[in-house]
Amino acid sequence: MVSPLSDAIKLPCGLVLPNRLAKAAMAEMLADWDHNPTPDLIEVYNQWGQGGWGAILTGNVQVDINHLGSPFDTAPPSTYTTADQSPTLVQSWAKYAEACQQHGTPAIVQLCHPGRQSFRGAGKRGLFASTVAPSAVPLRIGEGWVECVLSKVAFPAPREMSRGEVEGVVGQFVDAARLMADAGFSGVELHGAHGYLIDQFLNPKTNLRTDEYGGSVEKRTKFVLDIISETRKVVPAKFAIGVKLNSADHSSVNFEDTMTQIRLLNEAGIDFLEVSGGSYSDPKMMGPTTTQQPEQSQQPTRTAAREAFFLSFATETRTRFPNLILMLTGGFRTRAGAEDAIKQNACDVIGIGRPAAINPKFPQFLLDESLPDGEAGLPLKKVGLPWYVRLLPIKAVGAGAESMYYGNQIKRIGKGLTTSAPA
Ligand SMILES: Cc1cc2nc3c(=O)[nH]c(=O)nc-3n(C[C@H](O)[C@H](O)[C@H](O)COP(=O)(O)O)c2cc1C
Protein backbone atom coordinates (compact mmCIF):
# COMPACT_ATOMS: atom_id res chain seq x y z
CA MET A 1 0.00 0.00 0.00
CA VAL A 2 1.27 3.47 -0.86
CA SER A 3 2.24 5.39 2.28
CA PRO A 4 0.34 8.61 3.11
CA LEU A 5 3.82 10.05 3.63
CA SER A 6 4.22 9.97 -0.17
CA ASP A 7 1.37 12.42 -0.75
CA ALA A 8 2.31 15.86 -2.05
CA ILE A 9 1.03 18.89 -0.18
CA LYS A 10 0.47 22.45 -1.39
CA LEU A 11 1.23 25.38 0.92
CA PRO A 12 -1.05 28.46 0.86
CA CYS A 13 1.54 30.38 -1.22
CA GLY A 14 1.28 27.70 -3.92
CA LEU A 15 4.59 25.93 -3.21
CA VAL A 16 4.18 22.16 -3.50
CA LEU A 17 6.12 19.78 -1.24
CA PRO A 18 6.42 16.44 -3.10
CA ASN A 19 5.96 14.39 0.10
CA ARG A 20 5.49 14.72 3.87
CA LEU A 21 9.03 14.14 5.13
CA ALA A 22 10.98 17.33 5.77
CA LYS A 23 14.59 17.46 6.81
CA ALA A 24 14.48 19.66 9.93
CA ALA A 25 16.88 22.55 10.52
CA MET A 26 20.23 21.45 11.96
CA ALA A 27 23.01 24.00 12.41
CA GLU A 28 25.90 22.61 10.36
CA MET A 29 28.58 24.96 11.73
CA LEU A 30 30.33 24.75 8.36
CA ALA A 31 30.61 28.42 7.37
CA ASP A 32 33.93 30.04 6.50
CA TRP A 33 35.49 32.88 8.51
CA ASP A 34 33.26 35.36 6.69
CA HIS A 35 30.21 33.19 7.48
CA ASN A 36 29.61 32.23 3.85
CA PRO A 37 28.66 28.67 2.84
CA THR A 38 31.74 26.44 2.31
CA PRO A 39 32.21 23.61 -0.24
CA ASP A 40 31.71 21.10 2.60
CA LEU A 41 28.38 22.68 3.43
CA ILE A 42 27.32 22.55 -0.22
CA GLU A 43 28.32 18.86 -0.34
CA VAL A 44 26.14 18.08 2.70
CA TYR A 45 23.15 19.63 0.92
CA ASN A 46 24.12 17.91 -2.31
CA GLN A 47 23.62 14.62 -0.41
CA TRP A 48 20.38 15.72 1.28
CA GLY A 49 19.22 17.04 -2.13
CA GLN A 50 19.41 13.47 -3.47
CA GLY A 51 17.54 12.01 -0.50
CA GLY A 52 13.94 12.23 -1.70
CA TRP A 53 12.86 14.76 0.95
CA GLY A 54 9.55 16.64 0.66
CA ALA A 55 11.34 19.76 1.89
CA ILE A 56 14.79 20.66 3.12
CA LEU A 57 15.01 23.19 5.92
CA THR A 58 18.52 24.57 6.18
CA GLY A 59 20.33 24.93 9.49
CA ASN A 60 19.91 28.32 11.11
CA VAL A 61 21.24 31.24 9.07
CA GLN A 62 21.83 34.25 11.31
CA VAL A 63 20.51 37.61 10.12
CA ASP A 64 23.08 39.72 12.03
CA ILE A 65 26.74 38.87 11.58
CA ASN A 66 27.48 40.50 14.95
CA HIS A 67 25.22 38.09 16.80
CA LEU A 68 25.67 34.42 15.96
CA GLY A 69 24.57 31.29 17.76
CA SER A 70 27.97 29.68 17.22
CA PRO A 71 31.20 30.98 15.64
CA PHE A 72 30.71 28.93 12.43
CA ASP A 73 27.09 29.79 11.68
CA THR A 74 26.31 31.04 8.19
CA ALA A 75 25.24 34.69 8.03
CA PRO A 76 24.93 37.08 5.09
CA PRO A 77 26.59 40.48 5.46
CA SER A 78 24.64 43.14 7.35
CA THR A 79 22.91 44.84 4.46
CA TYR A 80 21.76 43.46 1.17
CA THR A 81 20.60 45.83 -1.53
CA THR A 82 20.04 44.15 -4.89
CA ALA A 83 21.27 41.10 -6.80
CA ASP A 84 22.90 43.45 -9.35
CA GLN A 85 24.93 45.14 -6.65
CA SER A 86 26.00 41.94 -4.87
CA PRO A 87 26.42 39.30 -7.63
CA THR A 88 29.13 37.30 -5.81
CA LEU A 89 27.07 37.08 -2.65
CA VAL A 90 23.97 35.95 -4.52
CA GLN A 91 26.00 33.39 -6.49
CA SER A 92 27.44 31.81 -3.36
CA TRP A 93 23.95 31.37 -1.84
CA ALA A 94 22.56 30.27 -5.25
CA LYS A 95 25.02 27.33 -5.25
CA TYR A 96 23.62 26.33 -1.86
CA ALA A 97 20.02 26.57 -3.16
CA GLU A 98 20.94 24.58 -6.27
CA ALA A 99 22.53 21.78 -4.21
CA CYS A 100 19.32 21.42 -2.17
CA GLN A 101 16.83 21.72 -5.01
CA GLN A 102 18.60 19.90 -7.85
CA HIS A 103 16.16 16.97 -7.70
CA GLY A 104 12.96 18.94 -7.15
CA THR A 105 12.92 19.24 -3.36
CA PRO A 106 12.03 22.79 -2.27
CA ALA A 107 14.54 24.29 0.19
CA ILE A 108 13.51 26.64 2.97
CA VAL A 109 16.12 28.72 4.77
CA GLN A 110 15.78 28.98 8.51
CA LEU A 111 16.44 32.59 9.55
CA CYS A 112 17.46 33.28 13.11
CA HIS A 113 18.76 35.89 15.54
CA PRO A 114 20.02 34.39 18.80
CA GLY A 115 19.39 37.47 20.96
CA ARG A 116 20.68 36.70 24.48
CA GLN A 117 21.50 33.10 23.43
CA SER A 118 24.64 34.16 21.57
CA PHE A 119 27.83 32.62 22.95
CA ARG A 120 30.62 34.99 23.94
CA GLY A 121 32.85 35.36 20.89
CA ALA A 122 30.16 34.19 18.44
CA GLY A 123 29.79 37.07 16.01
CA LYS A 124 31.75 40.16 15.17
CA ARG A 125 30.58 42.24 18.13
CA GLY A 126 33.65 41.58 20.31
CA LEU A 127 34.29 39.38 23.34
CA PHE A 128 33.03 41.77 25.97
CA ALA A 129 30.12 43.36 24.12
CA SER A 130 26.66 42.59 25.47
CA THR A 131 24.07 40.57 23.64
CA VAL A 132 20.71 42.13 22.72
CA ALA A 133 17.26 41.05 23.88
CA PRO A 134 13.74 42.44 24.31
CA SER A 135 14.59 43.01 27.98
CA ALA A 136 17.80 42.80 30.03
CA VAL A 137 16.99 39.36 31.49
CA PRO A 138 20.20 37.30 31.71
CA LEU A 139 20.24 33.74 30.44
CA ARG A 140 20.60 31.00 33.07
CA ILE A 141 21.12 27.48 31.75
CA GLY A 142 20.04 26.13 35.15
CA GLU A 143 19.58 26.95 38.82
CA GLY A 144 22.70 25.23 40.26
CA TRP A 145 25.84 27.25 41.04
CA VAL A 146 27.91 25.52 38.32
CA GLU A 147 25.23 26.36 35.76
CA CYS A 148 25.09 29.98 36.99
CA VAL A 149 28.87 30.42 36.67
CA LEU A 150 28.89 28.76 33.25
CA SER A 151 26.01 30.94 32.05
CA LYS A 152 27.90 34.09 33.03
CA VAL A 153 31.11 32.98 31.31
CA ALA A 154 29.46 31.65 28.16
CA PHE A 155 26.77 34.29 27.60
CA PRO A 156 27.41 38.04 28.04
CA ALA A 157 24.62 39.90 29.85
CA PRO A 158 21.99 41.17 27.40
CA ARG A 159 20.88 44.76 27.11
CA GLU A 160 17.38 45.88 26.20
CA MET A 161 16.98 46.75 22.52
CA SER A 162 15.82 50.25 21.71
CA ARG A 163 12.75 50.64 19.49
CA GLY A 164 15.07 51.63 16.62
CA GLU A 165 17.14 48.47 17.13
CA VAL A 166 14.00 46.32 17.08
CA GLU A 167 13.01 47.87 13.74
CA GLY A 168 16.59 47.38 12.52
CA VAL A 169 16.48 43.65 13.27
CA VAL A 170 13.10 43.36 11.52
CA GLY A 171 14.87 44.90 8.50
CA GLN A 172 17.72 42.37 8.79
CA PHE A 173 15.25 39.46 8.66
CA VAL A 174 13.57 41.03 5.63
CA ASP A 175 16.88 41.67 3.80
CA ALA A 176 18.02 38.11 4.48
CA ALA A 177 14.71 36.72 3.14
CA ARG A 178 15.07 38.85 0.01
CA LEU A 179 18.61 37.57 -0.55
CA MET A 180 17.41 33.97 -0.17
CA ALA A 181 14.59 34.56 -2.68
CA ASP A 182 17.05 36.14 -5.14
CA ALA A 183 19.37 33.14 -4.66
CA GLY A 184 16.57 30.77 -5.68
CA PHE A 185 15.44 29.28 -2.36
CA SER A 186 11.74 28.43 -2.07
CA GLY A 187 11.02 30.05 1.26
CA VAL A 188 12.15 31.00 4.74
CA GLU A 189 11.30 29.74 8.19
CA LEU A 190 11.53 32.25 11.04
CA HIS A 191 13.10 30.55 14.06
CA GLY A 192 10.68 31.44 16.82
CA ALA A 193 11.52 28.47 19.06
CA HIS A 194 14.32 27.18 21.33
CA GLY A 195 14.82 30.45 23.24
CA TYR A 196 16.18 32.58 20.37
CA LEU A 197 15.29 36.24 19.82
CA ILE A 198 11.79 35.81 18.33
CA ASP A 199 10.97 33.37 21.14
CA GLN A 200 12.40 35.87 23.66
CA PHE A 201 9.89 38.44 22.36
CA LEU A 202 7.00 35.96 22.50
CA ASN A 203 7.76 34.76 26.02
CA PRO A 204 6.53 36.87 28.97
CA LYS A 205 9.46 35.66 31.11
CA THR A 206 12.00 37.29 28.79
CA ASN A 207 9.90 40.16 27.39
CA LEU A 208 9.18 42.70 30.14
CA ARG A 209 8.73 45.62 27.73
CA THR A 210 5.95 48.13 28.09
CA ASP A 211 6.11 49.65 24.59
CA GLU A 212 4.34 48.33 21.48
CA TYR A 213 6.54 45.16 21.53
CA GLY A 214 5.54 43.96 25.00
CA GLY A 215 3.00 44.05 27.79
CA SER A 216 0.23 41.94 26.25
CA VAL A 217 0.27 38.72 24.27
CA GLU A 218 -0.63 40.64 21.09
CA LYS A 219 2.20 43.13 21.62
CA ARG A 220 4.73 40.39 22.32
CA THR A 221 3.77 38.88 18.96
CA LYS A 222 4.24 42.17 17.05
CA PHE A 223 7.97 41.59 16.42
CA VAL A 224 7.43 38.38 14.45
CA LEU A 225 4.27 39.72 12.78
CA ASP A 226 6.21 42.77 11.57
CA ILE A 227 8.88 40.48 10.08
CA ILE A 228 6.19 38.46 8.28
CA SER A 229 4.30 41.44 6.84
CA GLU A 230 7.46 43.30 5.74
CA THR A 231 8.90 40.13 4.18
CA ARG A 232 5.72 39.48 2.19
CA LYS A 233 6.13 42.87 0.52
CA VAL A 234 9.53 42.00 -0.97
CA VAL A 235 9.47 38.30 -1.87
CA PRO A 236 7.68 36.54 -4.77
CA ALA A 237 4.08 35.43 -4.13
CA LYS A 238 5.08 31.74 -4.26
CA PHE A 239 7.85 32.18 -1.66
CA ALA A 240 6.90 30.32 1.55
CA ILE A 241 7.09 31.94 4.99
CA GLY A 242 6.87 29.58 7.95
CA VAL A 243 7.51 29.86 11.68
CA LYS A 244 9.07 27.37 14.11
CA LEU A 245 7.41 27.75 17.49
CA ASN A 246 7.80 26.28 20.95
CA SER A 247 5.03 24.26 22.47
CA ALA A 248 6.42 23.42 25.86
CA ASP A 249 7.90 26.46 27.63
CA HIS A 250 5.06 28.78 26.88
CA SER A 251 2.38 26.28 27.70
CA SER A 252 3.72 26.05 31.23
CA VAL A 253 3.40 29.85 31.49
CA ASN A 254 0.09 30.30 29.72
CA PHE A 255 -1.16 27.80 27.18
CA GLU A 256 -3.88 30.16 25.97
CA ASP A 257 -1.30 32.88 25.23
CA THR A 258 0.47 30.48 22.88
CA MET A 259 -2.82 29.66 21.17
CA THR A 260 -3.48 33.40 20.71
CA GLN A 261 -0.03 33.77 19.17
CA ILE A 262 -0.74 30.91 16.77
CA ARG A 263 -4.06 32.54 15.84
CA LEU A 264 -2.25 35.80 15.06
CA LEU A 265 0.37 33.97 12.98
CA ASN A 266 -2.38 32.13 11.13
CA GLU A 267 -4.21 35.40 10.44
CA ALA A 268 -0.94 36.86 9.18
CA GLY A 269 -1.05 34.19 6.48
CA ILE A 270 1.95 32.02 7.32
CA ASP A 271 2.45 29.02 5.06
CA PHE A 272 3.25 26.55 7.82
CA LEU A 273 3.90 26.29 11.53
CA GLU A 274 6.60 23.94 12.81
CA VAL A 275 6.00 22.70 16.36
CA SER A 276 9.04 22.09 18.57
CA GLY A 277 9.96 23.03 22.15
CA GLY A 278 12.70 23.75 24.67
CA SER A 279 15.61 26.15 25.10
CA TYR A 280 19.23 26.07 26.35
CA SER A 281 18.01 25.92 29.94
CA ASP A 282 15.55 23.09 29.26
CA PRO A 283 16.42 21.40 25.95
CA LYS A 284 13.16 19.51 25.37
CA MET A 285 13.70 19.64 21.58
CA MET A 286 16.16 16.76 22.01
CA GLY A 287 13.59 14.62 23.82
CA PRO A 288 12.88 13.78 27.43
CA THR A 289 15.84 13.33 29.73
CA THR A 290 15.89 10.41 32.15
CA THR A 291 14.13 12.56 34.76
CA GLN A 292 11.47 13.87 32.39
CA GLN A 293 8.51 12.07 30.87
CA PRO A 294 7.21 12.76 27.40
CA GLU A 295 4.05 14.87 27.10
CA GLN A 296 1.93 11.81 27.81
CA SER A 297 1.75 10.75 31.44
CA GLN A 298 1.03 7.06 30.79
CA GLN A 299 2.76 4.67 28.44
CA PRO A 300 1.15 5.63 25.13
CA THR A 301 -0.37 2.93 22.97
CA ARG A 302 -0.12 4.62 19.56
CA THR A 303 3.15 4.53 17.64
CA ALA A 304 3.20 8.27 16.99
CA ALA A 305 2.66 9.02 20.67
CA ARG A 306 5.60 6.79 21.64
CA GLU A 307 7.89 8.63 19.22
CA ALA A 308 6.82 12.27 18.82
CA PHE A 309 7.86 14.64 21.62
CA PHE A 310 5.14 17.28 21.04
CA LEU A 311 2.23 15.28 19.63
CA SER A 312 -0.52 16.37 22.02
CA PHE A 313 0.34 20.05 21.52
CA ALA A 314 0.18 19.58 17.74
CA THR A 315 -3.15 17.76 18.07
CA GLU A 316 -4.62 20.61 20.12
CA THR A 317 -3.30 23.18 17.62
CA ARG A 318 -4.86 21.20 14.78
CA THR A 319 -8.24 21.11 16.53
CA ARG A 320 -8.26 24.87 16.92
CA PHE A 321 -6.71 25.78 13.54
CA PRO A 322 -7.72 23.00 11.14
CA ASN A 323 -6.49 24.87 8.04
CA LEU A 324 -3.02 25.76 9.32
CA ILE A 325 -0.32 23.56 7.75
CA LEU A 326 1.50 21.92 10.68
CA MET A 327 4.95 20.40 10.68
CA LEU A 328 5.77 18.37 13.77
CA THR A 329 9.43 17.78 14.63
CA GLY A 330 11.14 15.75 17.32
CA GLY A 331 11.41 12.04 17.94
CA PHE A 332 10.18 10.49 14.68
CA ARG A 333 12.25 7.43 13.83
CA THR A 334 9.96 4.99 11.98
CA ARG A 335 7.61 4.90 9.00
CA ALA A 336 4.85 3.59 11.30
CA GLY A 337 5.28 6.49 13.76
CA ALA A 338 5.30 9.13 11.03
CA GLU A 339 2.32 7.58 9.20
CA ASP A 340 0.36 7.34 12.43
CA ALA A 341 0.82 11.08 13.12
CA ILE A 342 -0.44 11.93 9.61
CA LYS A 343 -3.31 9.44 9.75
CA GLN A 344 -4.55 10.74 13.10
CA ASN A 345 -4.41 14.23 11.57
CA ALA A 346 -2.01 15.62 14.20
CA CYS A 347 0.11 17.28 11.50
CA ASP A 348 0.69 17.53 7.75
CA VAL A 349 4.47 17.31 7.57
CA ILE A 350 6.94 15.28 9.65
CA GLY A 351 10.19 17.03 10.60
CA ILE A 352 13.22 14.74 10.79
CA GLY A 353 16.43 15.88 12.47
CA ARG A 354 18.99 13.38 13.78
CA PRO A 355 18.12 10.45 11.46
CA ALA A 356 18.95 12.78 8.53
CA ALA A 357 22.45 13.25 9.91
CA ILE A 358 23.00 9.48 9.90
CA ASN A 359 21.23 8.69 6.63
CA PRO A 360 20.92 11.69 4.26
CA LYS A 361 18.56 9.60 2.12
CA PHE A 362 16.28 8.65 5.01
CA PRO A 363 13.00 9.32 3.04
CA GLN A 364 14.02 6.94 0.25
CA PHE A 365 14.65 4.30 2.91
CA LEU A 366 11.41 5.00 4.81
CA LEU A 367 9.27 5.08 1.66
CA ASP A 368 10.75 1.92 0.17
CA GLU A 369 7.65 -0.25 -0.22
CA SER A 370 9.69 -3.45 -0.33
CA LEU A 371 10.59 -2.92 3.33
CA PRO A 372 8.08 -4.19 5.91
CA ASP A 373 6.98 -1.67 8.57
CA GLY A 374 9.07 -3.39 11.23
CA GLU A 375 12.27 -2.65 9.29
CA ALA A 376 11.45 0.85 8.03
CA GLY A 377 12.99 2.92 10.79
CA LEU A 378 16.17 4.11 12.42
CA PRO A 379 15.94 3.82 16.19
CA LEU A 380 18.70 5.91 17.75
CA LYS A 381 20.25 5.42 21.18
CA LYS A 382 21.05 8.47 23.27
CA VAL A 383 24.65 9.64 22.89
CA GLY A 384 26.70 8.11 25.72
CA LEU A 385 28.57 10.34 28.14
CA PRO A 386 31.75 9.48 30.06
CA TRP A 387 31.06 8.95 33.80
CA TYR A 388 32.86 12.15 34.84
CA VAL A 389 30.69 14.22 32.50
CA ARG A 390 27.56 12.56 33.87
CA LEU A 391 28.62 13.73 37.34
CA LEU A 392 28.46 17.38 36.24
CA PRO A 393 25.35 19.03 37.67
CA ILE A 394 24.42 20.57 34.31
CA LYS A 395 21.05 19.81 32.74
CA ALA A 396 22.07 20.86 29.21
CA VAL A 397 25.00 18.44 29.04
CA GLY A 398 23.05 15.56 27.42
CA ALA A 399 21.51 17.80 24.74
CA GLY A 400 24.93 19.38 24.12
CA ALA A 401 26.43 15.93 23.55
CA GLU A 402 23.60 15.04 21.13
CA SER A 403 24.16 18.25 19.14
CA MET A 404 27.90 17.72 19.04
CA TYR A 405 27.61 14.08 17.97
CA TYR A 406 25.14 14.71 15.16
CA GLY A 407 26.93 17.92 14.15
CA ASN A 408 30.04 15.78 13.65
CA GLN A 409 28.07 13.33 11.49
CA ILE A 410 26.95 16.24 9.31
CA LYS A 411 30.58 17.31 8.96
CA ARG A 412 31.46 13.76 7.90
CA ILE A 413 28.80 13.87 5.18
CA GLY A 414 30.43 17.09 3.93
CA LYS A 415 33.78 15.31 3.68
CA GLY A 416 32.34 12.28 1.86
CA LEU A 417 32.90 10.01 4.91
CA THR A 418 30.57 7.39 6.32
CA THR A 419 28.35 8.20 9.29
CA SER A 420 27.37 6.05 12.24
CA ALA A 421 24.58 6.02 14.81
CA PRO A 422 25.56 6.34 18.50
CA ALA A 423 26.72 2.97 19.84
C1 LIG B 1 23.17 18.98 15.37
C2 LIG B 1 21.82 19.64 15.55
C3 LIG B 1 21.68 20.97 15.18
C4 LIG B 1 20.42 21.59 15.31
N1 LIG B 1 20.27 22.87 14.87
C5 LIG B 1 19.04 23.42 14.82
C6 LIG B 1 18.82 24.66 14.17
O1 LIG B 1 19.74 25.26 13.59
N2 LIG B 1 17.56 25.16 14.17
C7 LIG B 1 16.51 24.50 14.75
O2 LIG B 1 15.38 25.00 14.72
N3 LIG B 1 16.68 23.33 15.36
C8 LIG B 1 17.90 22.76 15.38
N4 LIG B 1 18.06 21.52 15.92
C9 LIG B 1 16.87 20.81 16.44
C10 LIG B 1 16.21 19.98 15.32
O3 LIG B 1 15.66 20.77 14.30
C11 LIG B 1 15.07 19.13 15.90
O4 LIG B 1 14.09 20.00 16.42
C12 LIG B 1 15.56 18.17 17.00
O5 LIG B 1 16.77 17.54 16.61
C13 LIG B 1 14.51 17.10 17.28
O6 LIG B 1 14.24 16.33 16.12
P1 LIG B 1 14.84 14.83 15.95
O7 LIG B 1 14.39 14.06 17.15
O8 LIG B 1 14.25 14.36 14.67
O9 LIG B 1 16.32 14.97 15.92
C14 LIG B 1 19.31 20.88 15.83
C15 LIG B 1 19.48 19.54 16.22
C16 LIG B 1 20.71 18.92 16.07
C17 LIG B 1 20.84 17.47 16.43
PDBQT file of the ligand as one rigid body, heavy atoms in Angstrom, charges set to zero:
ROOT
HETATM    1  C1  LIG A 501      23.168  18.976  15.374  1.00  0.00    +0.000 C 
HETATM    2  C2  LIG A 501      21.824  19.638  15.552  1.00  0.00    +0.000 A 
HETATM    3  C3  LIG A 501      21.679  20.968  15.178  1.00  0.00    +0.000 A 
HETATM    4  C4  LIG A 501      20.416  21.592  15.314  1.00  0.00    +0.000 A 
HETATM    5  N1  LIG A 501      20.272  22.875  14.868  1.00  0.00    +0.000 NA
HETATM    6  C5  LIG A 501      19.041  23.417  14.816  1.00  0.00    +0.000 A 
HETATM    7  C6  LIG A 501      18.823  24.660  14.171  1.00  0.00    +0.000 A 
HETATM    8  O1  LIG A 501      19.741  25.260  13.589  1.00  0.00    +0.000 OA
HETATM    9  N2  LIG A 501      17.563  25.163  14.171  1.00  0.00    +0.000 N 
HETATM   10  C7  LIG A 501      16.509  24.503  14.755  1.00  0.00    +0.000 A 
HETATM   11  O2  LIG A 501      15.382  25.000  14.719  1.00  0.00    +0.000 OA
HETATM   12  N3  LIG A 501      16.680  23.326  15.359  1.00  0.00    +0.000 NA
HETATM   13  C8  LIG A 501      17.897  22.756  15.381  1.00  0.00    +0.000 A 
HETATM   14  N4  LIG A 501      18.061  21.524  15.915  1.00  0.00    +0.000 N 
HETATM   15  C9  LIG A 501      16.872  20.806  16.440  1.00  0.00    +0.000 C 
HETATM   16  C10 LIG A 501      16.208  19.978  15.323  1.00  0.00    +0.000 C 
HETATM   17  O3  LIG A 501      15.657  20.771  14.303  1.00  0.00    +0.000 OA
HETATM   18  C11 LIG A 501      15.069  19.130  15.900  1.00  0.00    +0.000 C 
HETATM   19  O4  LIG A 501      14.095  20.002  16.421  1.00  0.00    +0.000 OA
HETATM   20  C12 LIG A 501      15.558  18.171  16.998  1.00  0.00    +0.000 C 
HETATM   21  O5  LIG A 501      16.767  17.538  16.615  1.00  0.00    +0.000 OA
HETATM   22  C13 LIG A 501      14.514  17.104  17.279  1.00  0.00    +0.000 C 
HETATM   23  O6  LIG A 501      14.241  16.335  16.117  1.00  0.00    +0.000 OA
HETATM   24  P1  LIG A 501      14.842  14.833  15.951  1.00  0.00    +0.000 P 
HETATM   25  O7  LIG A 501      14.391  14.059  17.147  1.00  0.00    +0.000 OA
HETATM   26  O8  LIG A 501      14.249  14.363  14.669  1.00  0.00    +0.000 OA
HETATM   27  O9  LIG A 501      16.318  14.974  15.921  1.00  0.00    +0.000 OA
HETATM   28  C14 LIG A 501      19.309  20.879  15.833  1.00  0.00    +0.000 A 
HETATM   29  C15 LIG A 501      19.484  19.542  16.219  1.00  0.00    +0.000 A 
HETATM   30  C16 LIG A 501      20.709  18.921  16.070  1.00  0.00    +0.000 A 
HETATM   31  C17 LIG A 501      20.838  17.471  16.434  1.00  0.00    +0.000 C 
ENDROOT
TORSDOF 0
